[in-house]
Amino acid sequence: MINSILRFGLIFILLLLLQVLLFNNIQFSGYVNPYVYIMFILLLPIEIPSWLLLLLSFATGLIVDFFSGSPGMHTSATVLAGFVRPYVLRIVSPRDGYESGSDPSMMIYGFRWFLTYSLLIVLFHHTTLFYLEVFRLADFFRTMLRVLLSTLFSMTFILLIEFYRRGK
């Protein structure tokens, strides 16, 4: 119990530091903004209570909002990602179900499963984030392009981090 709290605390701090110090400074012509902090929500245990998942999602988004100067947009997007996560897990569940006490990782469930799982949640997150940022449908297609490009870059970094974790 204490071991997993320390492990997830370390993951939380590392991902937030990466996001705030490195990835918030990456921006390609206003269309690509990689957000890897969402990986913290992806890596939480499968059997985490819903209230704790939403609370951790809220805290994650709030911290990123604080350092990004955005008024609650990341908080809203991460809470939605935390909310849809159990449904996504149900949709992509393996034929035999999930192993008791396991974490959603590429090492346990495979590349295709992890790609589908993380892509769906990152797409939900980015769609919410970017449409809240614009808050109008006049730039619908431009915003959708931002969502797709940022999702592609975020997924690239998330998969690289997951491959690195898998090697350890």
C-alpha positions in Angstrom: 0.0 0.0 0.0 2.7 2.5 1.1 4.8 1.3 -1.8 2.2 2.0 -4.4 1.4 5.5 -2.9 5.1 6.4 -3.1 5.3 5.0 -6.7 2.3 6.9 -7.9 3.4 10.0 -6.0 6.7 9.9 -7.8 5.0 9.3 -11.2 2.7 12.3 -10.4 5.6 14.6 -9.6 7.7 13.5 -12.6 5.0 13.9 -15.1 3.9 17.3 -13.8 7.5 18.5 -13.8 8.0 17.2 -17.4 4.8 19.0 -18.4 5.4 22.3 -16.7 9.1 22.6 -17.4 9.4 20.9 -20.8 6.2 20.2 -22.7 4.4 23.5 -21.9 7.3 25.2 -23.8 6.8 23.0 -26.9 4.5 24.6 -29.4 4.6 24.2 -33.2 2.8 27.0 -35.0 0.0 27.0 -32.5 -1.3 23.6 -33.7 0.7 21.1 -31.6 0.8 21.1 -27.8 1.8 17.8 -26.3 0.2 17.1 -22.9 1.8 14.1 -21.2 0.6 14.8 -17.7 -2.6 12.9 -18.7 -0.5 9.7 -18.5 -0.8 9.9 -14.7 -4.6 9.2 -15.0 -3.9 6.5 -17.5 -1.5 4.6 -15.2 -3.6 4.6 -12.1 -4.7 1.1 -10.9 -7.7 -0.4 -12.7 -9.6 -1.0 -9.4 -9.1 2.6 -8.0 -12.3 3.9 -6.4 -14.2 6.4 -8.7 -14.1 9.2 -6.1 -10.4 8.9 -5.7 -9.9 8.8 -9.5 -11.9 12.0 -9.9 -10.1 13.7 -7.0 -6.7 12.9 -8.4 -7.8 14.0 -11.9 -9.0 17.3 -10.4 -5.7 17.8 -8.5 -3.7 17.0 -11.6 -5.6 19.5 -13.8 -5.6 22.2 -11.1 -1.8 22.0 -10.8 -1.3 22.2 -14.5 -3.8 25.1 -14.7 -1.9 26.9 -12.0 1.4 26.7 -13.8 -0.1 27.3 -17.3 -2.2 30.3 -16.3 -5.3 28.7 -17.8 -8.6 29.3 -15.9 -9.8 25.7 -15.2 -9.5 24.3 -18.7 -7.0 21.6 -17.8 -9.0 20.8 -14.6 -12.2 20.3 -16.7 -10.5 18.2 -19.3 -8.7 15.9 -16.7 -11.9 15.4 -14.7 -13.7 14.4 -17.8 -10.8 12.0 -18.7 -11.0 10.6 -15.2 -14.8 10.2 -15.5 -14.7 8.4 -18.9 -11.8 6.2 -17.9 -13.9 3.4 -16.3 -16.1 3.3 -19.4 -13.1 3.1 -21.7 -11.6 0.3 -19.5 -14.9 -1.6 -19.9 -15.0 -1.1 -23.7 -11.4 -2.3 -24.2 -11.4 -5.0 -21.6 -9.5 -8.2 -22.5 -11.5 -11.3 -23.2 -10.5 -12.8 -19.9 -11.0 -9.6 -18.0 -8.5 -7.7 -16.0 -6.1 -9.3 -13.5 -6.9 -8.4 -10.0 -4.6 -5.7 -8.6 -3.0 -4.9 -12.0 -2.2 -1.5 -13.4 -3.1 -0.6 -17.0 0.2 -1.0 -18.8 1.6 -2.1 -22.1 3.7 -4.8 -20.4 0.7 -6.6 -19.0 -2.0 -6.1 -21.7 0.1 -5.5 -24.8 0.8 -2.7 -27.3 -2.6 -2.7 -29.1 -4.6 -2.7 -25.9 -2.6 0.2 -24.4 -2.7 2.2 -27.7 -6.5 1.9 -27.9 -7.0 2.6 -24.2 -4.7 5.7 -24.0 -5.7 7.0 -27.4 -9.4 7.1 -26.4 -8.7 8.9 -23.2 -6.2 11.4 -24.7 -8.7 12.1 -27.5 -11.4 12.9 -24.9 -9.0 15.0 -22.9 -7.7 17.0 -25.9 -11.1 17.5 -27.5 -12.5 19.0 -24.2 -9.4 21.1 -23.6 -9.1 22.7 -27.0 -12.9 23.3 -27.5 -13.0 24.9 -24.0 -10.1 27.0 -24.9 -11.7 28.3 -28.1 -15.3 28.2 -26.7 -17.0 28.7 -30.1 -17.8 26.5 -33.1 -16.7 29.1 -35.7 -13.2 27.6 -35.7 -14.5 24.0 -35.5 -12.2 22.4 -38.2 -9.1 24.4 -37.1 -9.7 23.3 -33.5 -10.3 19.7 -34.6 -6.9 19.8 -36.5 -5.3 21.0 -33.3 -7.0 18.2 -31.3 -5.8 15.6 -33.8 -2.2 16.9 -34.1 -1.8 17.4 -30.4 -3.2 13.9 -29.7 -0.7 12.4 -32.2 2.2 14.2 -30.5 1.0 13.5 -27.0 0.5 9.8 -27.8 4.0 9.6 -29.3 5.5 10.9 -26.1 3.2 8.7 -23.9 4.2 5.6 -25.8 7.9 6.5 -25.6 7.6 6.9 -21.8 5.7 3.7 -21.6 8.3 1.9 -23.7 11.0 3.3 -21.3 9.0 2.1 -18.3 8.6 -1.3 -19.9 12.3 -1.7 -20.3 12.9 -1.1 -16.6 
